[in-house]
Amino acid sequence: MKTIIKIGHRGAKGHLAENTLESIAKAISFGVDMIEIDVHRCASGEIVVLHDFTLDRTTNGSGEIAKKDWQFLKGLRVEGKYKIPLLTDVLELIEGKCAINIELKGLNTAEAVCDIVKEHIKTGNWEYQDFILSSFQKNELFEVRKYNEQMPIGVLSKASLSEAIKLGKQLKASAIHPSAGIVTRDNVREAQAEGFKVNVWTINEPEAIARMKEFEVDGIISDFPDRL
């Protein structure tokens, strides 16, 4: 059986508050190969790590992230105790420890994230192969490819793996990231035959993990990376 890449979903979401440095550190302690996080561009331009488009579910703030500046956001707390990190904070924490999948959740994130990645490759212990930029926002992925030919791209899909493969070819992507509900043994092989890595989300239960391993996917994204 092939070795599966272990990917911590929003850090170790099943153990600690998602997309926080503490959750990411917990995932690293479990020996993950990669961290998956979500990013938005706030009103003052910084790339912040948070899943939702709004602050209400996970923080003590309210409103849209894109309309708030960093000065305001850095005073908020996730689940009452954790700071909202910047993408640069996450890269500093995990440098040399594991790779990273950055999901471009918000709009107008592509160029700024590419600049941050390029700068860290230039000045730090990073290579392009340590990154995957993924998104459901097709426009953001096309912006990534237009702006940087070298950047590894992952096409997210929860509807059709075949459509994701078509889009992946257009983007010269390196990976397809399908939801568990659209994955079969055959379409995993189809994607791999086209040259894509297949990293499946979000797989938490032991039976589902075993099934994905049996399908020989390349990576598993999990809230509980210690189960992988």
C-alpha positions as CSV (number, residue, x, y, z in Angstrom):
1,M,0.0,0.0,0.0
2,K,1.3,3.4,-1.0
3,T,2.3,6.1,1.6
4,I,-0.4,8.7,2.0
5,I,0.4,12.3,2.6
6,K,-1.0,13.3,6.0
7,I,-2.7,16.8,5.9
8,G,-4.0,18.6,8.9
9,H,-7.3,20.3,8.1
10,R,-7.1,23.9,9.4
11,G,-4.4,22.7,11.6
12,A,-5.8,20.0,13.8
13,K,-9.4,21.2,13.8
14,G,-10.7,18.2,15.7
15,H,-8.5,19.0,18.7
16,L,-8.1,22.8,18.8
17,A,-9.6,26.0,17.4
18,E,-9.3,25.9,13.6
19,N,-6.8,28.0,11.7
20,T,-4.9,29.1,14.8
21,L,-1.2,28.8,15.5
22,E,-2.0,26.5,18.4
23,S,-4.0,24.2,16.2
24,I,-1.3,24.2,13.6
25,A,1.4,23.4,16.2
26,K,-0.8,20.5,17.4
27,A,-1.0,19.1,13.9
28,I,2.8,19.4,13.6
29,S,3.1,17.4,16.8
30,F,1.2,14.6,15.1
31,G,3.8,14.4,12.4
32,V,1.7,15.8,9.5
33,D,3.3,16.2,6.1
34,M,1.2,19.2,5.3
35,I,-1.1,21.8,6.9
36,E,-4.2,23.1,5.2
37,I,-5.4,26.7,6.0
38,D,-7.8,29.2,4.6
39,V,-7.0,32.8,3.8
40,H,-8.7,36.2,3.2
41,R,-7.5,39.6,2.3
42,C,-8.6,42.2,4.9
43,A,-9.4,45.8,4.2
44,S,-5.8,47.0,4.9
45,G,-4.4,44.4,2.6
46,E,-2.9,41.8,5.0
47,I,-3.6,38.1,4.3
48,V,-5.3,36.7,7.4
49,V,-6.0,33.1,8.3
50,L,-9.7,32.4,8.9
51,H,-12.2,30.1,7.2
52,D,-15.4,32.0,7.0
53,F,-16.1,35.2,5.1
54,T,-17.5,36.6,8.3
55,L,-16.1,36.8,11.8
56,D,-19.3,35.7,13.7
57,R,-18.9,31.9,13.9
58,T,-15.4,31.6,15.2
59,T,-14.5,34.9,16.8
60,N,-15.8,37.5,19.3
61,G,-16.2,39.9,16.3
62,S,-18.9,40.4,13.8
63,G,-19.1,41.4,10.1
64,E,-17.1,40.6,6.9
65,I,-13.4,40.1,7.1
66,A,-12.8,41.9,3.9
67,K,-14.3,45.1,5.4
68,K,-12.2,45.0,8.6
69,D,-8.6,46.2,8.8
70,W,-5.8,44.3,10.5
71,Q,-5.6,46.8,13.4
72,F,-9.2,45.7,14.3
73,L,-8.8,42.0,13.5
74,K,-5.7,41.4,15.6
75,G,-7.6,42.5,18.7
76,L,-10.2,39.7,18.2
77,R,-10.0,36.2,19.7
78,V,-11.0,32.9,18.2
79,E,-13.1,30.9,20.6
80,G,-12.4,33.6,23.2
81,K,-8.6,32.9,23.6
82,Y,-6.6,32.5,20.3
83,K,-5.3,35.2,18.1
84,I,-6.2,35.4,14.4
85,P,-2.9,34.7,12.6
86,L,-1.5,36.2,9.5
87,L,-0.3,33.9,6.7
88,T,3.3,35.1,7.4
89,D,2.9,34.0,11.1
90,V,1.9,30.5,9.9
91,L,4.8,30.2,7.5
92,E,7.3,31.3,10.2
93,L,5.8,28.6,12.5
94,I,6.0,25.7,10.1
95,E,9.1,26.5,8.1
96,G,11.3,23.4,7.8
97,K,8.6,21.3,9.5
98,C,6.0,20.5,6.8
99,A,4.4,21.7,3.6
100,I,1.3,23.9,3.3
101,N,-1.9,24.0,1.4
102,I,-3.2,27.5,1.3
103,E,-6.8,27.7,0.3
104,L,-7.7,31.1,-1.3
105,K,-11.0,31.4,0.4
106,G,-11.6,35.1,-0.1
107,L,-11.5,37.3,-3.2
108,N,-8.5,39.2,-4.4
109,T,-6.1,36.9,-2.5
110,A,-4.1,35.4,-5.4
111,E,-1.6,38.1,-6.1
112,A,-0.8,38.9,-2.5
113,V,-0.4,35.2,-1.5
114,C,1.8,34.6,-4.5
115,D,4.0,37.5,-3.4
116,I,4.3,36.2,0.1
117,V,5.2,32.7,-1.1
118,K,7.8,34.0,-3.5
119,E,9.4,36.2,-0.8
120,H,9.6,33.2,1.6
121,I,11.2,31.0,-1.1
122,K,13.7,33.8,-1.8
123,T,14.6,34.5,1.8
124,G,13.8,31.3,3.8
125,N,14.0,27.5,3.8
126,W,11.2,27.0,1.3
127,E,10.8,25.7,-2.2
128,Y,7.8,25.8,-4.6
129,Q,7.1,22.1,-4.0
130,D,6.4,23.0,-0.3
131,F,3.2,24.9,-1.4
132,I,-0.2,24.2,-2.9
133,L,-2.6,27.0,-3.6
134,S,-6.1,25.8,-3.9
135,S,-9.5,27.4,-4.2
136,F,-13.2,27.0,-5.2
137,Q,-12.8,30.4,-6.8
138,K,-11.8,29.7,-10.4
139,N,-10.9,33.3,-11.0
140,E,-8.4,33.3,-8.1
141,L,-6.7,30.2,-9.5
142,F,-6.4,31.7,-13.0
143,E,-4.9,34.8,-11.4
144,V,-2.4,32.6,-9.6
145,R,-1.4,30.9,-12.9
146,K,-1.2,34.2,-14.8
147,Y,0.9,35.8,-12.1
148,N,3.2,32.9,-11.4
149,E,3.8,30.0,-13.8
150,Q,5.7,28.0,-11.1
151,M,3.1,28.0,-8.3
152,P,1.6,24.5,-7.6
153,I,-2.2,24.7,-7.9
154,G,-4.8,22.4,-6.4
155,V,-8.3,22.4,-7.9
156,L,-11.0,22.0,-5.2
157,S,-14.2,20.2,-6.1
158,K,-17.3,18.9,-4.4
159,A,-19.4,18.3,-7.6
160,S,-17.4,16.5,-10.3
161,L,-14.0,15.0,-10.3
162,S,-14.1,14.9,-14.1
163,E,-14.8,18.6,-14.3
164,A,-12.0,19.2,-11.8
165,I,-9.6,17.3,-14.1
166,K,-10.6,19.5,-17.1
167,L,-10.1,22.7,-15.1
168,G,-6.8,21.3,-13.7
169,K,-5.5,20.8,-17.3
170,Q,-6.4,24.4,-18.1
171,L,-4.6,25.7,-15.0
172,K,-1.6,23.3,-15.4
173,A,-2.5,22.3,-11.8
174,S,-0.5,19.7,-9.9
175,A,-3.4,18.3,-7.7
176,I,-7.1,17.8,-7.5
177,H,-8.7,18.2,-4.1
178,P,-12.1,16.4,-4.2
179,S,-14.6,16.0,-1.4
180,A,-15.1,12.5,-0.1
181,G,-18.6,12.2,-1.6
182,I,-17.4,12.3,-5.2
183,V,-14.4,9.9,-5.0
184,T,-14.3,6.5,-6.5
185,R,-11.5,4.1,-7.0
186,D,-11.8,4.6,-10.8
187,N,-11.9,8.4,-10.8
188,V,-8.9,8.5,-8.5
189,R,-7.0,6.4,-11.0
190,E,-8.3,8.6,-13.9
191,A,-7.0,11.8,-12.2
192,Q,-3.6,10.2,-11.4
193,A,-3.3,8.9,-15.0
194,E,-3.7,12.5,-16.1
195,G,-0.7,13.5,-13.8
196,F,-2.6,14.9,-10.8
197,K,-2.1,14.2,-7.2
198,V,-5.4,13.4,-5.5
199,N,-5.8,14.9,-2.0
200,V,-9.3,14.1,-0.5
201,W,-11.2,16.1,2.2
202,T,-12.4,15.9,4.9
203,I,-11.8,12.4,6.1
204,N,-12.2,11.8,9.9
205,E,-13.7,8.3,10.6
206,P,-11.5,5.2,10.6
207,E,-13.6,3.4,8.0
208,A,-13.5,6.3,5.6
209,I,-9.7,6.7,6.1
210,A,-9.3,3.0,5.4
211,R,-11.4,3.3,2.2
212,M,-9.4,6.3,0.9
213,K,-6.1,4.4,1.6
214,E,-7.6,1.4,-0.3
215,F,-8.4,3.8,-3.2
216,E,-4.7,4.8,-3.1
217,V,-5.3,8.5,-3.0
218,D,-2.2,10.6,-2.6
219,G,-3.2,12.6,0.4
220,I,-5.9,12.7,3.1
221,I,-7.1,16.0,4.7
222,S,-8.4,15.4,8.2
223,D,-9.6,17.2,11.3
224,F,-7.8,14.4,13.2
225,P,-4.4,14.0,11.5
226,D,-3.3,11.8,14.4
227,R,-5.7,9.1,12.9
228,L,-4.0,9.0,9.6
